[in-house]
Structures are given as C-alpha cells and as structure tokens.
C-alpha cells in the first residue's frame, strides 16, 4: 500500500499514472484548539514578506470549468505538526503545516504557520500534487464507488466494521494534455474480508474513471 508505482497508458494521450498512497492524519498530534488556531493563521496571515519568497504556481487550465471547480467546492484543510509534540526541545509543536487543495485551480497550497507568533512563515504551492484526502473527500469517493459497482457495495454492506479494510491511493497523470491532468483522483480497493476490483473516482467531475 505504501509503495509508489506507475503504469504506462497507451494511445494518443499516453501518460504515466503515478500512484501515491493516502496517509491518514493521525489524530491527537495537535489539540483541536491548536488545529483551529493553525487554520485561522493560515487564512488570515499572508504577509508580503512570506509570499515574496514563496513557491507559487498558476492555476491549471480547465480546472475552473469542472463541476467541482464551477461549484467552488471546498474541503477542510489537513493540519499536521511540523515537529512531533512528543519529541524533545523547547520549540517542539510550535509550528504546523496547513495543506489545502483548491478544486478550481488544481493547486495544492502548503502553509507553515507558527502557533506561538500567529504568523505564516512559509508558503509553497504545487500543481497536480498528491494531496492527502480530507474525510469528506474519502466519504464522497466511497459513496460514488458503491453506487457504481454493485459487487463493491455488497461487500461493504455485509462486512463487519472491524473486518472491513479499504485502501485508497491517489493516481496522478503526468501528461498536461491528458483530460484528467490535475483532477482529484482517488482509487479505492477492498482488501478484506475479500478483495474487490480497484475503482478510480474523479472527484473533480464526480465520475468513475473507466479505463485510462
């Protein structure tokens, strides 16, 4: 699950799909108060000095015209500590990274914030980046997969919660000319209590990806 792999796609729009594992956020690393403070700093503190040295990228063409882009779809950003609160040192846990994916641009923004000073200290943007899923994105992808594949849905329905294991990956097309380049793709597969076919969902268009 944690290995990066790629497979070739044939045809006029040949591309490589890089598949990244979804690493779930570990609860408890930041308190709810710290997480909320990080979000507030990220949303409000955009000093010119930080952005002058930031790595910024333009929006990907066509993303604003996808169903999710037109709807202005927004999901809760991922917030993780830059340093583990359990490690030693006086500055431990003082900084966090806020990661948000923008459906209208296909751009992921990672902002490092200082929880003590209340300031953003670094900003980096990447297009077509394997941003970890928000909880609501996973739930939407799962719902679309269950609706599209009766066999997949049947396993989910009958499996005991403790037995059910669903793995998720984030495929990315590396060819900018591919129609799904930059889209929010999620591949789901049931691993237990029995193995299902892998289903890839496009959250930018709310579609199941048929073939490649």
C-alpha positions as a LaTeX table, in Angstrom:
\begin{tabular}{lrrr}
\hline
Residue & $x$ (\AA) & $y$ (\AA) & $z$ (\AA) \\
\hline
Unk1 & 0.00 & 0.00 & 0.00 \\
Unk2 & 2.83 & 2.37 & 0.76 \\
Unk3 & 4.89 & 1.70 & $-2.36$ \\
Unk4 & 4.86 & 4.21 & $-5.18$ \\
Unk5 & 4.22 & 2.64 & $-8.53$ \\
Unk6 & 3.42 & 3.70 & $-12.07$ \\
Unk7 & 1.90 & 2.18 & $-15.16$ \\
Unk8 & 2.01 & 3.21 & $-18.80$ \\
Unk9 & $-1.06$ & 4.39 & $-20.69$ \\
Unk10 & $-1.26$ & 3.85 & $-24.41$ \\
Unk11 & $-2.94$ & 5.95 & $-27.06$ \\
Unk12 & $-2.69$ & 9.48 & $-28.40$ \\
Unk13 & $-2.68$ & 10.92 & $-24.91$ \\
Unk14 & $-0.19$ & 8.46 & $-23.49$ \\
Unk15 & 0.75 & 9.33 & $-19.95$ \\
Unk16 & 2.22 & 7.84 & $-16.84$ \\
Unk17 & 0.00 & 7.48 & $-13.82$ \\
Unk18 & 1.93 & 7.93 & $-10.60$ \\
Unk19 & 0.03 & 6.28 & $-7.75$ \\
Unk20 & 0.54 & 7.61 & $-4.25$ \\
Unk21 & $-0.73$ & 6.05 & $-1.00$ \\
Unk22 & $-3.11$ & 8.08 & 1.12 \\
Unk23 & $-1.51$ & 8.62 & 4.50 \\
Unk24 & $-4.21$ & 9.25 & 7.06 \\
Unk25 & $-3.79$ & 12.05 & 9.55 \\
Unk26 & $-3.01$ & 10.66 & 12.96 \\
Unk27 & $-5.49$ & 12.04 & 15.49 \\
Unk28 & $-4.17$ & 13.64 & 18.64 \\
Unk29 & $-0.97$ & 15.11 & 17.25 \\
Unk30 & $-2.49$ & 18.57 & 17.60 \\
Unk31 & $-5.21$ & 19.53 & 20.01 \\
Unk32 & $-8.46$ & 20.85 & 18.48 \\
Unk33 & $-7.51$ & 24.30 & 19.77 \\
Unk34 & $-4.09$ & 24.14 & 18.10 \\
Unk35 & $-5.60$ & 22.89 & 14.85 \\
Unk36 & $-8.19$ & 25.66 & 14.79 \\
Unk37 & $-5.50$ & 28.25 & 15.54 \\
Unk38 & $-3.39$ & 26.94 & 12.67 \\
Unk39 & $-6.35$ & 27.25 & 10.30 \\
Unk40 & $-7.06$ & 30.79 & 11.44 \\
Unk41 & $-3.42$ & 31.82 & 10.98 \\
Unk42 & $-3.30$ & 30.24 & 7.53 \\
Unk43 & $-6.49$ & 32.00 & 6.45 \\
Unk44 & $-5.65$ & 35.44 & 7.83 \\
Unk45 & $-1.88$ & 35.84 & 7.86 \\
Unk46 & $-0.47$ & 36.37 & 4.37 \\
Unk47 & 2.40 & 38.81 & 4.88 \\
Unk48 & 4.09 & 40.08 & 1.69 \\
Unk49 & 7.49 & 39.10 & 3.05 \\
Unk50 & 6.39 & 35.46 & 3.16 \\
Unk51 & 4.83 & 35.46 & $-0.29$ \\
Unk52 & 7.85 & 37.24 & $-1.77$ \\
Unk53 & 9.86 & 34.09 & $-1.06$ \\
Unk54 & 7.05 & 31.62 & $-1.65$ \\
Unk55 & 6.94 & 28.99 & $-4.36$ \\
Unk56 & 3.74 & 29.82 & $-6.22$ \\
Unk57 & 2.27 & 28.26 & $-9.36$ \\
Unk58 & $-0.52$ & 29.28 & $-11.76$ \\
Unk59 & $-3.90$ & 27.56 & $-11.93$ \\
Unk60 & $-4.17$ & 24.56 & $-14.23$ \\
Unk61 & $-6.19$ & 25.21 & $-17.41$ \\
Unk62 & $-9.68$ & 23.76 & $-17.37$ \\
Unk63 & $-9.96$ & 23.10 & $-13.66$ \\
Unk64 & $-12.32$ & 26.03 & $-13.06$ \\
Unk65 & $-14.74$ & 24.56 & $-15.60$ \\
Unk66 & $-15.02$ & 21.14 & $-13.93$ \\
Unk67 & $-18.21$ & 20.51 & $-11.93$ \\
Unk68 & $-16.29$ & 20.84 & $-8.65$ \\
Unk69 & $-14.49$ & 23.96 & $-9.89$ \\
Unk70 & $-17.70$ & 25.65 & $-11.02$ \\
Unk71 & $-19.36$ & 24.84 & $-7.70$ \\
Unk72 & $-16.47$ & 26.33 & $-5.74$ \\
Unk73 & $-16.03$ & 23.06 & $-3.88$ \\
Unk74 & $-14.09$ & 23.48 & $-0.63$ \\
Unk75 & $-12.94$ & 20.82 & 1.82 \\
Unk76 & $-11.39$ & 21.17 & 5.25 \\
Unk77 & $-7.59$ & 21.54 & 5.00 \\
Unk78 & $-5.26$ & 19.00 & 6.55 \\
Unk79 & $-3.33$ & 20.28 & 9.57 \\
Unk80 & $-0.29$ & 18.42 & 10.93 \\
Unk81 & 2.50 & 19.47 & 13.30 \\
Unk82 & 5.84 & 20.22 & 11.69 \\
Unk83 & 7.51 & 18.67 & 14.73 \\
Unk84 & 6.10 & 15.91 & 16.86 \\
Unk85 & 4.76 & 17.12 & 20.23 \\
Unk86 & 6.38 & 14.06 & 21.83 \\
Unk87 & 9.92 & 14.90 & 20.72 \\
Unk88 & 12.30 & 16.90 & 22.86 \\
Unk89 & 13.31 & 20.54 & 22.55 \\
Unk90 & 11.79 & 23.81 & 23.67 \\
Unk91 & 10.25 & 24.62 & 20.25 \\
Unk92 & 8.52 & 21.29 & 19.80 \\
Unk93 & 4.97 & 21.54 & 18.46 \\
Unk94 & 5.15 & 25.29 & 17.83 \\
Unk95 & 4.74 & 25.03 & 14.07 \\
Unk96 & 2.22 & 23.26 & 11.88 \\
Unk97 & 1.66 & 22.78 & 8.16 \\
Unk98 & $-1.77$ & 23.56 & 6.72 \\
Unk99 & $-2.39$ & 21.80 & 3.40 \\
Unk100 & $-5.35$ & 22.68 & 1.20 \\
Unk101 & $-6.37$ & 21.54 & $-2.28$ \\
Unk102 & $-8.23$ & 24.02 & $-4.50$ \\
Unk103 & $-10.66$ & 22.34 & $-6.89$ \\
Unk104 & $-10.99$ & 25.44 & $-9.08$ \\
Unk105 & $-7.26$ & 25.59 & $-9.82$ \\
Unk106 & $-5.87$ & 22.10 & $-9.22$ \\
Unk107 & $-3.26$ & 23.68 & $-6.97$ \\
Unk108 & $-2.23$ & 22.47 & $-3.51$ \\
Unk109 & $-1.02$ & 25.12 & $-1.06$ \\
Unk110 & 1.08 & 24.17 & 1.96 \\
Unk111 & 1.47 & 26.91 & 4.54 \\
Unk112 & 3.78 & 26.59 & 7.53 \\
Unk113 & 2.40 & 28.54 & 10.48 \\
Unk114 & 3.89 & 29.48 & 13.84 \\
Unk115 & 1.38 & 28.75 & 16.57 \\
Unk116 & 3.19 & 30.99 & 19.05 \\
Unk117 & 3.66 & 34.16 & 16.97 \\
Unk118 & 0.44 & 33.65 & 14.99 \\
Unk119 & 2.20 & 34.18 & 11.66 \\
Unk120 & 2.65 & 32.28 & 8.42 \\
Unk121 & 6.36 & 31.64 & 7.89 \\
Unk122 & 6.47 & 29.75 & 4.58 \\
Unk123 & 4.16 & 29.04 & 1.65 \\
Unk124 & 4.59 & 26.52 & $-1.14$ \\
Unk125 & 2.22 & 25.67 & $-3.99$ \\
Unk126 & 2.26 & 22.65 & $-6.30$ \\
Unk127 & 0.01 & 21.74 & $-9.21$ \\
Unk128 & $-1.04$ & 18.13 & $-9.80$ \\
Unk129 & 0.16 & 17.15 & $-6.32$ \\
Unk130 & $-0.94$ & 14.05 & $-4.31$ \\
Unk131 & $-2.68$ & 15.95 & $-1.53$ \\
Unk132 & $-3.92$ & 13.68 & 1.30 \\
Unk133 & $-7.69$ & 13.24 & 1.32 \\
Unk134 & $-10.00$ & 15.13 & 3.61 \\
Unk135 & $-12.55$ & 12.99 & 5.45 \\
Unk136 & $-15.40$ & 14.29 & 3.30 \\
Unk137 & $-13.49$ & 13.51 & 0.12 \\
Unk138 & $-12.97$ & 9.91 & 1.19 \\
Unk139 & $-16.65$ & 9.59 & 2.06 \\
Unk140 & $-17.69$ & 11.03 & $-1.32$ \\
Unk141 & $-15.32$ & 8.74 & $-3.22$ \\
Unk142 & $-16.60$ & 5.72 & $-1.29$ \\
Unk143 & $-20.23$ & 6.66 & $-1.98$ \\
Unk144 & $-19.56$ & 7.04 & $-5.72$ \\
Unk145 & $-17.70$ & 3.72 & $-5.84$ \\
Unk146 & $-20.52$ & 1.89 & $-4.05$ \\
Unk147 & $-23.12$ & 3.39 & $-6.37$ \\
Unk148 & $-21.16$ & 2.45 & $-9.50$ \\
Unk149 & $-20.17$ & $-1.10$ & $-8.53$ \\
Unk150 & $-22.81$ & $-3.41$ & $-7.00$ \\
Unk151 & $-20.15$ & $-6.01$ & $-6.10$ \\
Unk152 & $-18.14$ & $-3.39$ & $-4.21$ \\
Unk153 & $-21.25$ & $-2.16$ & $-2.43$ \\
Unk154 & $-22.31$ & $-5.68$ & $-1.47$ \\
Unk155 & $-19.01$ & $-6.34$ & 0.30 \\
Unk156 & $-19.27$ & $-3.05$ & 2.23 \\
Unk157 & $-22.86$ & $-3.79$ & 3.23 \\
Unk158 & $-22.24$ & $-7.31$ & 4.51 \\
Unk159 & $-18.81$ & $-6.89$ & 6.11 \\
Unk160 & $-18.49$ & $-6.35$ & 9.83 \\
Unk161 & $-16.96$ & $-2.92$ & 10.53 \\
Unk162 & $-13.98$ & $-4.50$ & 12.29 \\
Unk163 & $-13.28$ & $-6.72$ & 9.28 \\
Unk164 & $-13.66$ & $-4.15$ & 6.51 \\
Unk165 & $-10.39$ & $-2.81$ & 5.11 \\
Unk166 & $-10.45$ & $-0.35$ & 2.19 \\
Unk167 & $-7.18$ & 1.01 & 0.82 \\
Unk168 & $-7.01$ & 4.30 & $-1.07$ \\
Unk169 & $-4.44$ & 5.72 & $-3.46$ \\
Unk170 & $-4.07$ & 8.99 & $-5.37$ \\
Unk171 & $-3.33$ & 8.46 & $-9.08$ \\
Unk172 & $-1.82$ & 11.39 & $-10.99$ \\
Unk173 & $-1.42$ & 11.81 & $-14.75$ \\
Unk174 & 1.91 & 13.37 & $-15.67$ \\
Unk175 & 0.89 & 14.46 & $-19.19$ \\
Unk176 & $-0.52$ & 18.03 & $-19.07$ \\
Unk177 & $-2.51$ & 17.27 & $-22.24$ \\
Unk178 & $-4.42$ & 14.43 & $-20.62$ \\
Unk179 & $-8.06$ & 15.44 & $-19.93$ \\
Unk180 & $-7.78$ & 14.36 & $-16.29$ \\
Unk181 & $-4.43$ & 16.03 & $-15.61$ \\
Unk182 & $-4.67$ & 17.81 & $-12.24$ \\
Unk183 & $-8.00$ & 16.21 & $-11.34$ \\
Unk184 & $-8.69$ & 14.93 & $-7.83$ \\
Unk185 & $-8.50$ & 11.18 & $-8.44$ \\
Unk186 & $-8.99$ & 8.51 & $-5.78$ \\
Unk187 & $-8.52$ & 4.78 & $-6.29$ \\
Unk188 & $-10.30$ & 2.52 & $-3.80$ \\
Unk189 & $-9.97$ & $-1.21$ & $-3.28$ \\
Unk190 & $-11.43$ & $-3.51$ & $-0.65$ \\
Unk191 & $-8.71$ & $-5.73$ & 0.81 \\
Unk192 & $-10.74$ & $-7.54$ & 3.50 \\
Unk193 & $-12.85$ & $-9.51$ & 4.23 \\
Unk194 & $-12.45$ & $-10.18$ & 0.48 \\
Unk195 & $-10.63$ & $-8.44$ & $-2.32$ \\
Unk196 & $-12.51$ & $-6.25$ & $-4.82$ \\
Unk197 & $-11.54$ & $-4.71$ & $-8.12$ \\
Unk198 & $-9.90$ & $-1.29$ & $-7.82$ \\
Unk199 & $-12.28$ & 1.57 & $-8.61$ \\
Unk200 & $-10.99$ & 5.02 & $-9.52$ \\
Unk201 & $-13.17$ & 8.02 & $-8.81$ \\
Unk202 & $-12.73$ & 11.53 & $-10.22$ \\
Unk203 & $-13.88$ & 13.94 & $-7.52$ \\
Unk204 & $-13.40$ & 16.89 & $-9.87$ \\
Unk205 & $-16.15$ & 15.57 & $-12.16$ \\
Unk206 & $-17.98$ & 13.16 & $-9.80$ \\
Unk207 & $-17.36$ & 10.33 & $-12.28$ \\
Unk208 & $-15.98$ & 6.83 & $-12.23$ \\
Unk209 & $-12.85$ & 6.58 & $-14.38$ \\
Unk210 & $-13.41$ & 3.88 & $-16.97$ \\
Unk211 & $-10.10$ & 2.58 & $-18.27$ \\
Unk212 & $-7.31$ & 5.14 & $-18.57$ \\
\hline
\end{tabular}
